[in-house]
Amino acid sequence: MFLTISTTGTAERPATDLGFLLHKHPDNRHTRSVSYGTAHVLFPEATDERCTAALLLEVDPVALVRRGKGKAKGRGGAPDAALAQYVNDRPYAASSLLAVALGAVFSSAMRGVCAARPQRVAEPLPLRVEVPALPARGGAELVRALFEPLGWAVTATPVPLDVRFPEWGDSRYVHLVLEAPDATLTLGEALRHLYVLLPVLDDAKHYWVSPDEVDKLLRAGEGWLAGHPEQDVITSRYLSRRRSLTRDARERLELVRLADADDTDVDDIDNAVDEDTDTEEKPVPLAVRRREAILAELADAGAGRVLDLGCGQGQLVQALLKDVRYTEIVGVDVSMRALTVASRRLGLDRMGERQAGRVQLMQGSLAYTDKRLKGYDAAVLSEVVEHLDEARLPALEYAVFGSARPRTVLVTTPNVEYNVRWESLPAGHARHGDHRFEWTRAQFAEWARRVGERHGYDIRFVPVGDDDPEVGPPTQMAVFTQETKAAGAGRAAEAAKKDQVA
């Protein structure tokens, strides 16, 4: 995939100043390694009258899937080997990959920094940008709606599916040409427009969108995004439709708009509530309280090497990574899709070597023994058992408590008695459509004690959430701890004595 940026000039103000502004000498070829390939900057033409810089990104489609897996233990990566992950349009069509490369190789130009030609940084230039293949989910109409309010003359020509068969119609790609011949935009502004709007039009990002993406968006959108008529579309798509991040971005952009209207600072606008004023405290979500309870029990157990069995999308693994006491964290799930999401959430492909060495994601079924799971300090089954048919529970019990045998096992599951307190939950319905059962406190206690007796674990029970005096807590947790050798020997002797009497 590639794009070109061109400008024109005169002998007094040569077009080759584009090289100074981009921090790239027109006579040289510039190469830089980026996350998923190699970026090249070339100058096909460089005269006083006209200068063109071309950014070419060579994408390694295999690296898109395998980057981060490596051979190092725990490196992780997206565990998805579907053919579509390897055969796709990513090497050819402009996308978030090209936007990231743009930000990497032209970072100084985007910030408006140029010691060699400081007077030209803030000077509008006659610019022309060409992107031969741009995915445009929304068509040429959306392309114009995004770029024209910023001062660009837009030519978005749909690319046919196959020129030999015009009856097949057009593809979702356009050949994009942006022109600002009247010198209304600076180079930095143009680069920031491309950095934001290329992935917006593609409507897909190659990396997990974390909260710091809001800051990136606002930095690149400074001076133009707050007043853009398509602000909602831009923020939603750029942040991969994550509602909490989109809401945060829109609130901050509204403060910018109000500050501009009042000719004041954002900090002066954002003072509706005094820092010392008491505000209504929002209830902590049950999922957060459950995670906090698990972390507290793991800390009390002195665990350093932890299994998250049925890790799902990696929320607990992410929390464990923030605490240096956990030296090895393994997330296990039967779902490849869940592991892929977890890998993106954790940012394994961008993680430093030391941090990556602490975490590993692996596919596995908890209904089968797995020698990879032996020898750990603790294992967590958070909201897992209720997703299995009860007939499969003995297999899970043996795989975890009989074969893997971590020193401590934490099991959380819904308390069905509490369901009457959920006003939105119809009577007799489970909390989740995939729950095969939900236990009362007595049923959970009976199961836990039976497992403990069979496999040599002591058990205690911990309420999670508000402990209702009538129906108990919304979540119940059992903490299994391996019996000491003396206690285990005593229990075995007592069992043998009973057998002799019998």
N, C-alpha and C positions, 0 to 999 in steps of 0.2 A: 504494500500500500504506500501511496506517496501523495504529497501535495507540493505545490509550488507557490512562492511568494515573489512577485515582481514589482518593480518600481521604475520610474523614468526620471531623468535628470538633465542637467546641463553641465557645461564645462566648469561653471562657477559652483554649482551644487551637484556634483556627480552622483549618478545612480549607484555607483560602487560604494557609497557610504552605507548602503544596506549591509555590506560585510562587516563594517565597524559596529553598526547597531546590533547585529546578530552575534558579534564576537567570533566571526568565522572569516578567515582570509579567502577571498574568491579563487586564488590560485591553487588552493590545497583541497584535498578531500578529507573530510572530518568524519571519524567513526567513533561511536560510543556504544558500549554494551548496555542494554536496558533489560527489564525483567524477563521478557519473553522473546528476545531476539537481539538484533543489532540495528542501530540507527545510523544512517549515513547522511551527511549534508554535502551537497555538490552545488556548483554554480555553472549551469549550462551556458550562460551568457553573462558577461561582466564588462560593460563599457560605460563611459560617462553618460551615454544616452539611455541605456537600459541595462538593468541587472536583475537576474532571476536566481533565487535560492531554492533548491529542491531538497525536501526532507523525504528520504526513502527509508522505510522500516521493513527490514527482513524479519518476518515472524516465524518462529519455530513452533508449528502446531503441536508437536509432541510435548514441548516444554510447557505449553498451556495446561496440560494434564499432569505431566510428571514433575514439573519444577517443585522442588522441595521434598520429593520423596527420597531421592538419592540413596546411598547405601548406609548413611549414618543412622544409627538406631534412634527412633523417635522423630525422624525428620518430618514424617507425615506427608501431606499433600492430598489433593482431591482424589479419592479412590474410586474413580469412575472411568471404566475402560470402554465405554460405548463408542462405536465407530464414529458417531457424529462429533465426538470430542476431538477427533484427529482429522476428519475430512469436513471442512467448513470454509466459510468465506473470510475468516480472520486474517489470513496472510494478504488478502487482496483489497478488502473494503475498509475504508476509514472508519474508525471506531474509537472506543476509549483507549485502546492500545496506542493509537496514533496520538491521541491527546496527551497521554502520559509521556510519550517520547518527545512531543512538542515542548512540554513543560520541563523535561530534563535537559534537552540540548539547547533550548532558547530561554533558560530560566532568567538570565540577567536582562535579556531584552524584554521579557514579560514584565519585569519589575521596573523597567525604565532606567537601567544603569548602563552608562557608556562613558568611560573616562576619556576615550579618544575623540569622541564627537558629542560632548555633552549638550551643545546648543541644538542638536538635531533630535534629541530624545523626545522633547515635547513638541516638535514641529510636525504638523500633519503632512503626510506623504501621499502622492498619487499611487495607490496600491491596487494590485490585482492578485487574487488568490484563486487557484484552480485545484479542485479535488476531483479526479477522474471517476472515482467510484465511491459514492457515499450512501450508506443505507439510510433511507428516509422513511421511517414509520410515521406516516401522516402525509406523505407525498410532497410534491413540489409546492403545494399550497402552504404547508407548514414551514417548509424551508424559507419561503418568502416572508411568512409571518414572524419568523425568528430573526432574520438578518436585516430586513428592510428598515425596521424602526431604529436600527443602529447606524443608519447612513449608508448602507451598501446597496448598490444596484445588483440585483440577483438574477442570474440565469441558471435555472435548474432544469436540465433536459433529462427526461426519463430514459433509462437504459433499457432497450428491448430485451426480452428473455432470449431471443435468438434472431439475429438479423435475417437469417434464411427463412424464418417462419414468422412473418409479421403478424399473422393471425393469432399467434399465441399471446400477443399483447406485451405490455411493459412489465419489467421487474420492479422490485421495491427500491432499486438503486437509482440515483440520479448523478449526472455529470454536472458538478457545481462550479460556477464561475462567479466570484464576488469582485466587484469593482468599485473603487472610490476615486474616480479620475479627478475630481475637484479638490483632492487633498483635504478631506474632512476628518480623517482618522490618523492617529499616530500608529507606529508599528506596534508598540506595546498594547494599545487598545485592540488592534486587530488580532494579535496573538491570544489575548485573553478571551475574545469572542470565540475563537476557534476552540480553545481549551475547554470551554464550557459547553458549547453548542454541538460539537461533533458527537460526544457521547449522548447528548440529549436526543439528537435525531436518530442515532442507532438504537436508543432506548434499551441498552444492555451494557453492563459493566463486567469486566473480566476479573474483578476483585471484590472482596467483601466490603460493603459500604459501612464504615464505622462513623461514630459521631464527629470525628475530626474532619470528615468530608464537608460538613457544614461550614467550617472555617475556610476550607479551600475554596468552596463555592463563593463565599462572601468576599474573599480576597480577590478572586478573579473577576467577580461581578461588580467590584467597586466602581461607582460612577455611572453604571448603566443598568444594572439588574433591578434596583429598587423601583425604577420608573418604567420598566419594560411591560408592555401590554400583555405579554404571554408569560409573565413571571410565574404564575401557578404551574403552567406546563413545564417550565424550565426547572423549577425547584423540585417538583415531583419526580420527573424523569431522571434528573441528575442524581438524586438521592435514592434511586431505585424504588420509588414509591413507598419508602419507609415512613409511615405516617408521623411518628414522633419527631424524626429528623426534619421532615418537611415542615411540620408545624413550627419547630424551633427556628428554621431558616426564615419562614414568612414573618414571624414575630419580630425577628431582628431586622429584616428588611423594612418592615413598617416603621420601626424606630428610625432607621436611616432616612426614610422618606419624610417623616415628620420633622426630623432635625434639619434636613435640607430646606423644607418649607419655612421653618422658623429661623433659618440661618443661625443655628446653634449646634452644640455638640450632642452626640447621642447620649452621653452620660448625663447631661442636663435634662434630657427628655425622659430618660428611664429612671424617674424618681417618684413615681406615683405612690409607692409604698415605702415608708421609712424602714431601714434595716432593723430597727428596734421594735417595729410594730408586730404584735402577735397576729398571726394568721391562722386560719383553720387548718389543722393538721390532717393531711390526707391519709387514709388507711394504707398500711403497707400491704402490697399484694401477697396472697398466700404463697405463691411460688417463691417470692423473695424470702419470706419468713422460713419456708421449708429449707431453702438453700442455706440460710444463716444458721438454722438448727443443725444441719448436717456438718457445716464447717466447724461449729463449736464442738460437736462430738468428736470429729476427727482430730481437732487440736488437743482435746482432753485425752484422747487415746495415744497421743504422741506418734501418730502415723507420719511416715515420710514417703512411702511408696503406696500409691492409692490406685485402685481400679474403680472406674465409673462404669458399671455394667448396665447397658441400656442407656448409653449416654445421649441419645437423641441428637439434638443440634448443638450440643457442646456447652450449654450454659454453665454447668457445674465445673467442667474442665477449665473453662475460661476463668472462673472464680478461683480455682485452685492454683492456676498459673500465677496469680497475683501475689501469692504467699510463698516466699522462698523456702519455707520449711518443707514444702513438698518437692522432693528431689526427682521423683518419677511419677508421672500421671499417665494412665492408660485409659482411653475411652473405647468401649466396645459396644457395637450395635449390629444388629442383623441387617439393617437397612443401609444400602450403599448411598441412597439419596440423602439420608440423614447425615451420614459421615461426610459427604461432599459439602453440605451446608455447614457442618461443624468446622471443617477445614477452612472454609472461607471466613467464618465468624472469627476463628482464632488467628487468621492471617498467617498460616503456616508457610506459605510461599514467600512471605516477606520477613519472616522471623529470623532473628540473629541465631548463630550456630549454638551458642550456649543455652539460650532459652528453648530452642527447638529440641535440644538434647534431653529436655525434661518431659516432653510430651510425645505420645504416640496414639494414633487412631487405628483401630483394627476391626475388621468384620468378623463376627462370630455369633453363634447361637448359644444362648444360655441353657438350652435343653441338652447340650452335649458337653462332655468333659473336654478340657483344653489345657494341655500342659503349659501353654504360654502364660496362664493365669496363676500359676503356683508361686508361692513365696512372697506374697505382698503383705504389707502391714494391715491394710484395710480395703474393704470393698463396699461400694454403695449401690443399692438397688432402689432408686428413687422413683416411685410411681411406676413400677415395672411389673410386679407380680400380677396385678389385676388385668393385665393385657394378655395373659396366658390362660388357656383353658385349664380348669382345675385338675383335669386328668394329667396335665403336663407338669404340674408343680413338683411331683416327686423327682422327676428328671432334673429340674432346676435345683432342687434342694441338694441332690447329690453332687451335681456339677460344681456348685458354689461351696457348700459346707463340707462335703465329703471328699472332693477331689482338690479343688483350689485351696481351701482351708486358710483364708487370711486370718490374722489374729483377731480382727474386729470386722463385723459385718453390720451395716446399717440398712434397714429396710423400712421404707415409708409407703403408705397406702392410704386411700381415702377411708374415712370413717362414715359408713353409710347412714348411721344414726343422725349425723349432722345435716344430711341432705334436706331435712324439713326446714332448715334455716335459710336455704337458698330460695328466695322468692321467685327467681326466674326459672327454677328447675321444676318441671311438672312432677307431680306425685308418682312414685314408682319408677321414675327414669334414672338411669345412671348418669354420672357427671360427664362421661365421654362415651361416644358411640362405640368405641372399640373396647370398652371395659367388659370383660367376660363375667365379672362378679365384683361386688363391693362388700366388704366384711363389716360386721359390727365389731365393737371393741372385744367382746367375748370370743368371737370367732377368730379374730386376729391373734389374741392371746393364746388360744388353744393351739393354733397352728404353730406359733413361734415356740411355745414350750415343747411341743412334740419334736420340732426340728432340733432344738437345743439338746434335748435328752438323747436323741438318736446320734448326734454328731459331736457331743461334748462341748457345748457352749452355754455359758450363763446368759440370762436375758434380763433386761430391764426395759421399761416402756417410758417413752417421752412424748408428752402432748405437743403438737405443733399448731400454732394459731391459738385463738382465744378458746379457753377450756370452758365450754358451756356447762353449767352445773347439772343440766338435765340430759343433754345428748353428747357431751364430751367435745373434744376438739375437732376441727374439720379434717385434720390429717393426724394419723397415728404413726409413731415410729418405734420400732424395736431395735435395741442395741444388743447385738450378740458379741460376747467376748469369750474367747477360748478359755476353758477351765484350766486351772493349774494342774500340774501332774499329780499332786497329792489328792486334789479333789476328784480328778478323773479316776485315779486308782481306787479311791474309796467308793465311788459310785459303781465301778466295775465289780468290786468285791461284794457290795450289797446285792447287785444283780445276780452274781454267782450263787450267793447264799440263798436267795429266793428260789433259784433254779433247783438247788439241792433239796430244799423243803418240798418243793413241788414234786 
